[in-house]
Amino acid sequence: MTAPVPAGLLEAVAAYEAALMADDVATLDRLFAPGPATLRADAEGVLIGHDRIAAFRTARGGAPQRTVVQTHVQVIDEDHAVVVAVTEPSRGGRGLMTQVWARAASVPEHGGWQVTAAHVSAPAPALDTRVWRVVGDPLVPARVEGPLTGQTVAVKDLYAVAGHAVGAGNPAWLAQAPPEQAHADAVARLLDAGAAVRGIARTDEFAYSLAGANAHSGTPPNPAAPHRLPGGSSSGSASAVALGHATIGLGTDTGGSIRVPAAYQGLHGIRTTHGAVDRTGLLPLAPDFDAVGWLTRSADLLQAVGDVLLPPGSPGGSDELVFAPGLLGLAEPDVGGAVLGWLAAAGATRLDPTPDEPTPAELDEWRTAFQTWQAAQAWAAHGGWLDGRLDVLGPDVRSRFAHAATIDADAAGRAGAVLDGARARVRGLVGDRVLVLPSAPSVAPLTATGATPANRNATMRLTCLAGIAGLPAVSLPTRSAQGLPVGVCLVAAAGRDRDLLALGTALAGGHALA
């Protein structure tokens, strides 16, 4: 015999739906049970705790409009029930909403009923435009069979793909960009090795960001850390790989745009030695720092791509892993603890103090000089088009280009002089060993909060080192004590890219990455 629906439950369910459609956040907050155990799940992951759920709801700006077409109730007892609703979104398709409701005598509104757990499923989009600008099955087939046969590539929207325009993450730029006549060199070489291009992946505008939040196309999901930023500017390529949409994410790294998304999403990634991989067909940001890079879900595939794109040979050197406590201390405690545990498992050696190791004040001076020279080059590359139309950019990137427009030759020259000294110091610190440091100083920030200027500066303080010295850097995944992705960065002398990839593959099977 079916138990009767408890009094007031259907009215509470209706109040929830009305509040959801009206984006009445206050009522929705009251209808979700308080405390750290309340759950909300969707295709991107699980939010745990009332406060996290409330922050998500406030930040999203309302739910898509829908109609409830069926409601089913399974009564557990007079104070608990499961409600399953079939919904029809206004854009088409069907979705489901499953909720666990509990009644508390202490709650005066809505008969005391509150949601303790909820799961929402919506119709899957034909194309996730947060991840992809254009996609195919494949978009460009492999030219021949080769070492990468069966692999698929998400190409960052800075590389030329023949027949398609380069969009650079900005709709106004895309509108005036002609179709490319030939593939970028890196794209062509992957096709010649048997890989296929799955599609053109989203990027932060002109690659001038580390967050992965594009003001025009949205924020790609981070499946390894739901409801957290994916990391930029190779955000679309990274998310495509993490989601399983592609096996290789072709990106770039100027100030950390491979290493940061690799760290945030638990991927393997490499920033190559500056100039080691041909940049023909790549839209520049700051040519003195821009480097080709890629991301994968395994160290083996990361190395296999290197066998295709990197020049042969290596200048040689030691695989001794070393770390500088001062650099490790730049990370937040959860990240620093994870990297320290990795270092212990890998048998890394602590460096004695050396004149080449920068002080905190010097690191800030180097970061500022890096950002100044980067900005001057970015304006040289794009200022002619952006002058008078900065309003086509999202707020964060607009502010960077607006600042870039103010940098004169004297300021750029002073920054260049600082970088010359810093370059020698970083190369001296690395030597012929492998320097280990955090790929990023924090776990991925919450999407609802976003990346703050302080977080960006803290990140650049670490990531600029390889960029200043033009060195290769491989990011390997580990996890914090809370289970969130953390990146461990290996840096070696210029030209030792293949050594780092081989070392990463060797370490991937060991305790250090377990």
Number of C-alpha atoms within 10 A of each C-alpha: 3 6 11 11 15 17 12 13 24 16 13 20 21 13 15 22 17 14 17 19 14 12 18 16 17 11 15 20 21 18 23 24 23 15 12 11 12 19 22 21 17 14 13 14 16 17 21 16 19 21 15 18 18 17 16 17 19 15 11 11 10 14 11 12 13 17 15 16 10 11 15 11 19 15 17 15 12 14 16 20 21 17 20 19 19 17 22 19 16 11 10 10 12 18 18 17 17 20 21 19 26 21 21 14 10 8 14 9 13 19 17 18 28 27 27 22 21 21 17 16 15 16 13 11 8 6 12 15 17 20 27 25 19 16 19 12 11 13 17 19 15 22 16 14 13 15 16 21 17 12 20 28 30 31 30 32 32 28 28 27 26 16 13 18 21 26 27 24 26 22 15 13 19 15 11 11 14 13 14 16 12 14 19 20 19 24 25 18 16 26 25 19 22 19 28 27 27 26 27 30 32 38 37 31 27 21 31 26 24 28 28 33 29 26 16 15 19 14 27 29 30 28 20 21 22 21 22 24 28 34 34 34 33 37 37 37 36 46 33 30 22 25 16 14 19 23 25 32 33 31 31 32 28 30 32 30 33 37 34 37 34 37 31 30 32 26 29 31 35 32 30 32 26 25 17 18 17 16 19 14 18 23 21 23 24 21 16 16 24 27 31 23 29 30 35 28 24 18 25 17 19 26 25 14 24 21 15 17 21 18 14 11 11 13 11 13 14 11 15 12 19 21 21 19 16 15 20 20 15 20 22 15 14 18 28 24 17 22 27 20 16 21 20 12 14 15 13 17 15 13 15 11 10 10 10 14 20 19 12 13 9 14 19 17 18 24 26 19 24 26 19 21 24 24 24 25 21 22 24 14 16 15 18 10 11 18 13 9 12 16 10 14 22 16 12 16 19 18 13 16 21 16 14 21 17 12 16 10 10 9 14 19 14 13 22 16 11 18 21 12 12 23 19 13 18 20 21 16 22 22 15 18 18 26 23 28 29 30 30 33 29 24 23 27 19 17 22 16 12 15 19 11 10 9 17 15 15 19 23 25 24 25 26 22 24 28 26 25 23 26 27 27 35 30 33 29 27 22 23 19 10 8 11 20 23 31 33 29 26 26 27 28 29 23 23 22 29 20 22 24 28 18 17 22 18 12 16 18 11 11 11 18 16 12
